[in-house]
Amino acid sequence: MTRLLALMVLTMNNSSRAKSSAPASKAGGQQVIDPLIENRTFEEIEIGETATLERTLSWRDIELFAVVSGDVNPAHVDEEYARSDLFHRIVGHGMWGASLISTLLGTRLPGPGTIYLEQTLVFRHPVSIGDTVAVSVVVASKDPERNRVVLDCRCVNQRGETVIDGTARVIAPTEKVRRPRFELPDVSLREHAPADTARALSNSPQDRAEPGGWGTDRTGSD
């Protein structure tokens, strides 16, 4: 059965909005999230300097990316179609991996204050559900006259295959930024029934007796 995406429901935690999505380190076997976000100014940046992150692609990631981007190419969201496609399975959006490069540039190296000018990308292998992608950006050159930095970018899967590579050109910040991280909202996904199933349900006695059947969010309703 084709899986159809539904609305996203976003709820903001009422506690401090400055936590979440931080780079994680491990201490005593436990992940420690840095509550602060800090940049590297042009003066601080060194040739060869590197920033990295790691993500594992899940079905939820694909759903969220499809909802936000509007990209519902069946190769990414339709299991039945994907089985007959080139890779014979659901694969992640190419720009999901590329967006992780943007994450590093905007939050780590150079970080807040960076102006993204140009990005080249080569997509070499698909990323499937369950694949772990290690993303890295490495400073290749600096232009002190215009505060511009060129970074080599690479995404590598758990088998050591380069899935995406390319080059980014940015204007690096000249002022230091160090501030609390923004806390992202929690997101819930709700699946709609396929049209034929929805029509059948709308004719059922139970659905006639209780409006707001399959695909309707009853939480918080009066």
Secondary structure, 3 states (H helix, E strand, C coil): CCCECCCEEEECCCCCCCCCCCCEEEECCEEEECCEEECCCCCCCCCCCEEEEEEECCHHHHHHHHHHHCCCCHHHHCHHHHHCCCCCCCECCHHHHHHHHHHHHHHCCCCCCCEEEEECCEECCCCECCCEEEEEEEEEEEECCCCEEEEEEEEECCCCCEEEEEEEEEECCCCCCEEECCCCCEEEECCECCHHHHHHHHCCHHHHHCCCCCCCCCCCCC
